[in-house]
Amino acid sequence: MCGIVGYVGDKQARDVVIEGLRRLEYRGYDSAGIALVHDGTIAGDKRAGKLANLEKAIAETPLPPSTTGIGHTRWATHGAPNDVNAHPHLGSTGRVAVVHNGIIENFARLRDELERAGHDLVSETDTEVAAHLLENEVLAGVDLTAAMQAVCRRLEGAFTLVAVDGQDPSRVVAARRNSPLVVGIGEGENFIGSDVAAFIEHTREALELGQDQVVTITRDGVEVSDFEGNAAEGRRYHVNWDLAAAEKDGYDWFMRKEIFEQPRAIGDALLGRHDENGLLQLDEVRISDDELRDIDKVIIIACGSSYYAAMVAKYAIEHWTRIPCEVELSHEFRYRDPILTRNTLVVAISQSGETADTLMAIRHAITQKARVLAICNTNGSTIPRESDAVIYTHAGPEIGVASTKGFLTQLVACYLLGLYLAQVRGTKYGDEIGAVVRELAMMPDRVQQVLDDSGAIYALAQRFKDAKSVLFLGRHAGFPVALEGALKLKELAYIHAEGFAAGELKHGPIALIEEGLPVFCVVPPRGRDQLHDKMISAIQEVRARGALTIVLAESDDTEVVPYADVLIPLPTVPTLLQPLVATIPMQLFACELATVMGHDVDQPRNLAKSVTVE
């Protein structure tokens, strides 16, 4: 995943592009670059490392004035993250500049063709191939729009390309295939971005583009076509959050801000979920109730934190609907030749709506005639557009690479889906569904309660700043919470962390226990007596072998007290909803431990916010 910005208007493009890149740096921070159209040429700079390196270089050697420009922050795929491989890339004469997100799968063949024709390509990237091909078309006498259409017809893979011609300051041209791209509509100016954060400071009016489309922006308008040159249309929409939502608001990290935004995010995820008759409703459903009643299997596909949300969803959906439910990693799904029919519901969970593995998986499901429902945070992104139904999580912008409010609102959406299916299929009475919905409505206050009592978590981070390994244990819905806790620690603190189902301890993992090893233990509510007692037994087992137990349990659970070296109290909630409160301490711990260790919490090494290549 990379961040892309393009601008045409009356302002200084340098300032607009750099500010846009700053808001997109969470999408990639291996390098950054800018290209401006000035006096018949391309002027620019690009630097390895974070955006600050580019800004420093520009401050020392200022760029000329320009009102047309493009920029890029990179998450490396082809080629090491260095100055040469940084974007933008130029054609052979330096007339055309290109930035790119994604992978051009046939680049090796195209590169060989160009080199045989005498082109000297200086980088290791696939992007430079596109720059040379575009410039060939422009030098042959066509405008940049027609050049982009012609080149895209030759490219294979998933890509967003944005280009400028040094001899045409009137336009920026972009194209997309299986990769995010959005247009910002202004007055006397227009914008290109990987997402709306790139231009939210200037406009909240946006245009979403379809698959295999080319867009040309000028200061006076926007034109959309397909790769064949036929006129096409995008869909306009209004962005329902503003610049303030993308600022840190006094917090040291975006991630910490987003952790503390979770009560509001959960509330927003629950808004408008009833019709006038009190029945649950989703955002967009193009599947009839009769078709939903015929569903005989649910398969949930996701990656990373979304996969752990899917694991919780399995418990809820099977419990409330009695439909068999499977959970799969998106990138493994289509390669095992899954059995899908018209009576299979495939649920795709993706914060960005552009996750390449998940997108390819739902396209496979569609070819097999399965129904597809998306759970997503990004309005107008590709996965929701290509699905039969959508539940938007309404979390607002999540800038921190490690997901927090995105994960919790995905959990809420999964609960809503399970209850909606129970409503349609009649497996739960209306008052039973209403009781769960009322419990969900209380969750913002329950989450706030955990946040208000976070001092003990910060103290833990100080205590374990030299830890080399941390384990996490859980049962039932607490098992995915343990996995998510371990993932957060790996992402941010760069130490060994693993989550286990507590019942697996005796089957191998207990060999890892040693004196002083921190072990987080998620204890089920006492309403599930058998699970509760078995979890206490697991805590006793690791503690007897020298582990230091950090126990997350209901605040009035006196049975766990003798076995907890550190007790983290949780509000009393139903078992299936406990992940909403049990996840919070683990988020806080990972964030604070990484801070104490001196790491960049918002931009952890080697990671990007969304994986937009397979």
N, C-alpha and C positions, 0 to 999 in steps of 0.2 A: 504494500500500500504506500502511495506517495501523495503529497499534497500539491495541488495545481491551482494557479490563479491566472486569470487573463483579464485585461481591462482596455477599453476604448472610451474616451470621454474628454472632458476639459481639464481634469485634475492632472497633477504630475503622476504619471503611471508608476514611477519608482516608489512613491510613498504608498499608493494604493496596494501595489503588489507586495511590498515588504510587510505591510500591516496584515494583509491577507495570509501571507506565509506564516506570520507569527501565530495566527489563530489556527493554522493547519499543521503546525509543527508536530503535534501529537501523532500525525499520520506518517511521519518519517523524519528522522533527524540525523541520517548518515552524511548528508550534504545539502547544500542549498544554492540556488542560482537564479539569475534574473537576466532577461533580454529585453531591450527597449528599441523601438524603431526611431531612428534619428537621422535626418538629413540624407536619406537614401541608403543607410547602412544599418547594421545591427550593432548596438553598444550593449555591453553587459559584463557580468562577472559571475563566478561560481567558485565555491569553496567547500572542501571537505569539512565534516563536523557540523555543529549546530548552526542555526541561523545567525547567531551572534558573530560567528567568524565572517560571514558574508557582510553583515552590517559594518563590521570594523574595516573590512577592505574597501567598502564603498565610501566610508567616512574619510579614509586616507587618500583615496583616488576617486573623487566624485564622478558620477555618471552624468552625461549631458541631459538637458531637459527633453521630455517626451511625454506624449499623452496616450501612447499605445505601448503595451508591454505584457509580458508573460513571466511567470516565476514558478519555482518548483522546490519542494523539500523531498528528499529521497529516502526510501527504505530499499536498500540494495538487493537486487536479484541477479542481474547479469553484471559482473565486474565488481571489483573491490570498491569500497567507499572512499574514493580519493578525488582530487581536483579534476583529473582528466575525465573520470567517469560521471562526474556530477552533471546535472542538466542545468541549462539548456544545451542541446547539441546543434551544431551548425552543418549546413550542407558544404559541398566542396569549395564553393566560392565565398561562403559566409553570408550569402544573401538571405537564406531561410534559417530560422531558429525554431526548434521543436522541444517541447517537454512532454513527458510520457508517464503514464501509470499502467502497470500490467506487464504482460509478456507477449512478445511477437514470436510465435512458435516456429515460424519458417525463416527466422532471421539469418540462420547460417547459410541457407541456400541463396537468399537475397544478397547477403554480404559478399559471397563468392562471386555472384553475378556482377556486383558493383566493382569489386577489385579487378576482375577480368577486364572491365571497361576502363580501367585506369584510375578509379577513385582511391584515394588514400584515407582510410578510416583509422582514426587515432585512438579511439577508446575501445573498451571491451564490451560495450553495451549493445543491446538490440536496438535501442532508441536511435542511435546514430544512423542506422540503416534507413529508418523512416525519413530522417532529415535529408539524406542524400537523394532518396527517391522523390521526395516532395520538390526539392530544388531542381531536379531534372525536368519535372513537369513544368515548373514555373519558367525555367530557361527556354523551354520549348514554346512558350508564348501563352499559356493558359493562366487564368487568375488562380489565387491560392485556394479558393473554394473548389474549383474544378480539379485542381491538383490533389487536394485532400480526398475527394471522391474517388479519383483514379487510383491513388495509392492504397486506400482502404480496401478496394476490391482485390488487391494482391496480398493483403496481410492475413495471416492466420493467428488465432489466439484470442486473448482477452486484453483489451487496450483502451485507454483514453489518450488521444493525441491532441495537443494544442500547439498552433503554429502562428508565426508572423512572418511577413515578407518585408525585408528592409526597404523595398521600393514602393510599398503600399501601406502607408500609416493609417489608412481608413478602416482596417479590419483586423480582427483576430478570428481564426477559424479553428474549430475543434470537432472531434469525432469520438464516438464511443461504441464499443462492442464489449458487453459483459464486464463493464467497469464503470464506476460512478462518475457522473458529470451533470452539473446543474448550471442553469443560466440565471443571473440576477438582472432584473429589469429595472432600470433607473430612468431618470429624466435627463436627456442629453448625454447619457452614459450607460454602458452595459457591461456586464461582468460574466466571467467564467469561473467556476470553482469545482473542486472535488466534492465539497458540500457547502451548504449555505453559510457556514461560519466564515468562509472566505470573504463574503461581501455584506454580512449582516449589519456592519457599521453604516452602510450606505443605502441599502434597500432591503425590504422584507418581502418584495414581490419576486417570485421565482418561476422558472419554467423547467419542468422535468422533460427529459428527452427519452425517446424510445430506443429500442435496440437498433443498431446499425444505422445511426443517423449522424449527419454532419450539420453543425450550426455555425453560422457566420454572424458575428456581432459587429456592429458599427455604433457610432454615437447616436444614430437616429433610429436604429431598429435591430431586429433579430430575424434571420431567415433560416428555416430548417429544411433539410432535404434528406433523402436516403442516399446510400452509396452509389446508386445508379444516376443520381442527379434529379430525381423526381421530387416535386414539392411535397413536404410533409408538415406535420404540426406537432408541437409539444403541448403539454397540459400546464396551464398557469395555476399557481396556488399561492396562498399567503402564508408566510412563515409565522407561526404563533408564539415565537419567543424573540427576545430582543438582545441587544449587545450586552446588557447587564448580566444576562444568564450565562454568558461565556467568559465573564471576568471572575477573578478569584475572590472578590468581595471580602478582603481582609485575611483570608486563610493563607497559610504558607504554601499549600499545594492545592491544585484543582481537585485531586483525589480526596483530600480531607474535606474540602467544601462539599464535594458530591456525596461523601458519606453522611454529612450532616443535613444534606438536602433530602435524604431518603424518606422521612415522614411525609413531606409534601409530595414527593414523587409517587409514593404509594397511594396517597389520596387522589392525585391526578389520574393515576392508572385506573382508579375505581369510578371516576366521574362519568356520568351519562350511560351507565351500563343497564339501566332499566327503561322500558317503554312506559306509556301512560297506564298500562295494566299491571305494572310491577314485574313483568317478565324480563329476564336477562336478554341483552342484545349485544352483538359484537359490532365492530366498526364497519366491516364490509363482508357480506356473505352472499356468495353466488352459488350456494349449494342448498337445495331445497330440504325442508324438514324430512320429507320422505326418503331422500337420499341419505341423510344422516342417520335415519332409523335403520337403514340397510347396512350401515358400516359394521363389519365384523372383525376388523383389526385396525389398530392405530399404531403407526410407526413414527416416532419422533426423531428427527435428525438435527444435529447441532455439533458445535466444536467448542472447546475451551469451557469457560464458565457457563455458557449456554447449554452445554452438554449436561452439566450438573443440575441446572434448572430442569432439564428434560427428565433426569432421573427422579426428581421430586414429583414431576408431573405424572410419571408412570404410577406412583403410589396413589395419587389423587384420582386419576382417571379410572384406574381399575377398581378402586374402592367405591367410587360414586356411580360408575356406569356399568361395571361388570364386563367391559370390553377388553379383550386381551391387548396389551400395550407393550411395544418393544421400543428400546432406545438405542440409537446407533450413532457412531461418529460419521459425520457427513462424508468425509474423505474415504471411508471404507465402504459406504453404502452401495454404490452402483457397481463396484468391482466384485461383489460377491454374488451377483445375479439374484437379487431379492425377489421373492414371490409377491407380486402386486396384482390387484384386480380393481375393478370399478368400486368394489366394496371396501377398499383399503383407504384410510385417511392418513395421509402423510403430513405431519406437522413439522414445519421448518422454523427453527428459532435462530434469529440473527439480529444483533443489536443494530448493525449498519444496514442490513438488507442487501449488502453487496458481497457477503462472504462467498468467495469463489467456490469452495468445496460444497457448500450448502446449495448454491445456485445450480451447479451442475447436477447435484443429487435430485433437486426438485424437477429439473428438466427431464431427467431419466424417469422419474415417477410419472410425469405427465405423458410421456410417450407410452407408458404402460397402462394409461387410462385411469390411474389412481386420482383421487381428489387431493388437493393440496391446500393447506391452511398455513399462513405465515404468522409468526409472532415477531414483531419488529418495532424498533424505535424511530425509524427514519421514514417519514412520509414521502411517498413517491419513489422510493428506491426500487431496485429491480425485483427482488424476491417477492415483495407484496404485489407488485404489478403483475407478475406472472402466476400468482396463486389464485385459487378459487375463493378464498376468504382471508380476512386479515383481522388480527387483533393488534392494534398499536399500543405500545406500552406507555407512551406519553411521558417519558422520563425527562424530556428536555435534553439539551446538549450534554454529552459526557466527554470531557476533554482528557481526563486521566486515562492512560492506556489500560491500566488494570481496572476491570469493570466492578462497580459497586452498585450505584442506583440502577444501572442497566440490568444487573443480575436480579436484584430484588423485584423490580417491576416485571421482569420476565416470569418470576415465580407467581406474581399476582395474575398475570395474563394466563398462565397455565392453570391456575385455580379456576379462573373464569371460564376457560374452555371446558374443563371437566364438569363444572356446574351447568354450563350451557348444554352440553351433550346429555347430561342427566335430565335436564328439563325437557329437551326435545324427545328423548327416548322414554321418558316416564319412569326412570329407575329411582328417582327421588321425588317425594311429595314437595309441593310448593313451599310448605312451611319448613321442611328440612333444608331446602336450598336457601330459603330466606334466613334461616338461623346461621348458616355458614357465611352468607353475605354480611350479616350483622357482625359476625366475628371479624371478617375482613375489614369492615369499616372501622373497627377499633384498633387495627394494627398500626396506623400512624402514631397513635398515642403510646402504644406498647414499644414501638421502635424508639420513639423519643425518650421514653423511660430508660432504655438501655444506654442511649447516647448521653443522657444527663448523669449517668453513673459510670463514666468512662475513665475516671482517675486511676482505678486499679489496673486497667489495661496499659496505660502509659507507664506506670511503675513496673509492670512486667517487662515491657520493652527495654527499659533501662537495666533491669536485672539480667536479661538474657542477651545483651548486646554482643557477647562473645560466643554465643551458642553456635555449634557447627551443624546441628541437626535438631529438628523438631518433628514429632509425630502427632497425628490427629486421629481420633477414634470416634466412631458413631455407629448407631444402629437405626434401621428403618430410614425415616426421612432425615435422620441425623448423619447417615453415611455420606450422602452427597454434600452435606455441610462440611464434613471433615475433609472431603476431597477439595472443596472450594477453599477452605482455610489453608491447606497445603499449597494449592496453586498460587494464592496471593503471596505467600511467603517466598516461594520460588521466584515469582515474577519480580518482587521488589527487593528482597534482602539477599538474593543469590546464594542461599544456603540450602542444604539438603532438607527437604520436607516431604512427607508422605502421609496420605490419608488412607485409613483402612476401615473396613467393616470390623467391628469389635469381635464378632464371632470368628474372624479369620486368625485372630492372634495365635491360637494354639496350632494353627496349620502352617506356621513359619515365621511370621513377622515378629513374634515375641523374642526371637533371637537377637533383634536389634536393641532390645532394652538393656540399658546399662546405667550405672550409678549417675544420678543427676540429670538424666535425659528428660527434657520437658515434653510432656504428653498432654495435649488438649483432649478432653473427653466430653462429648456432647451427650447428656443424659436425657432420655425421653421423659415426657411428662408422666406423673404417677398414674394417670388414667390408663396407661398401658402397662399394667403391673408386671407382666412377664418380661417385657422388653426392659423395663426399668430395672428389675432385679438382675437380669443378665448383664446389663451394662455396669451395674455396681460390682458384679463379680469380675468383669474385665478390668475395672479400675483397681480392684484389690490385687489382681494378678500382676499388673505392671508395677504397682507401688511396692509389692513385696520383693521385686527385683531391682529396686533402687530408683525407679522413675520418679520424677517430680510431677505430680498430677495437677493440672489446671482444669477444674471441673466447671462446666457450664450446666446449670440445673435451675429448676424453679426456685424462686426465692424462699419459699417455705418448705423446701424438701430437706428435712432434717436427717433423712437416712444417709445422704451422701456426705454429710459434714465430716465424719471420722476419717474418710478416705480422700479428702481433698486437701492438698497442700496449699492450693489457692482456689477459692470459690468465687465464681463469677455468677451472680444471681440473674436469672431471666424472669420476665413476667410469665404468669400462668396463661398458656394458650393451648388450643387443641394440637394434638400430635402432628397432624399434617401441615399446620401453619407454623410450627416451631422454627423452621428454617428462616423465616422472616426476622426473627429476633436473635437466633443463635448465630447467624452469620456476622452480625454487627461487631462483636468483640474481636473476631478474627480479622476483619477488615482493619479495624483500629490498630490491632497489634502489628500487622504487617506494615501498615503505613508508618507507625511510630518507630518500629525497629529499623526500617530502612532509613528513616530520618536520622536516628541516632547513629547509624553506621555511615552516614554521610553520602547516601545514594540519592540520585535524582528520582524522586517518587513518581512524578508525572510521566517521565520518559525513561523507563527502565531499559537497560542495554539490550540490544538485538531484537526488541519488540516493536511492533506498530499496532495501532488501534484496531485495524481490521485487515484481515488477510484477503486480498483481492486477486490473488493468483493461486492456482492449484499447486 
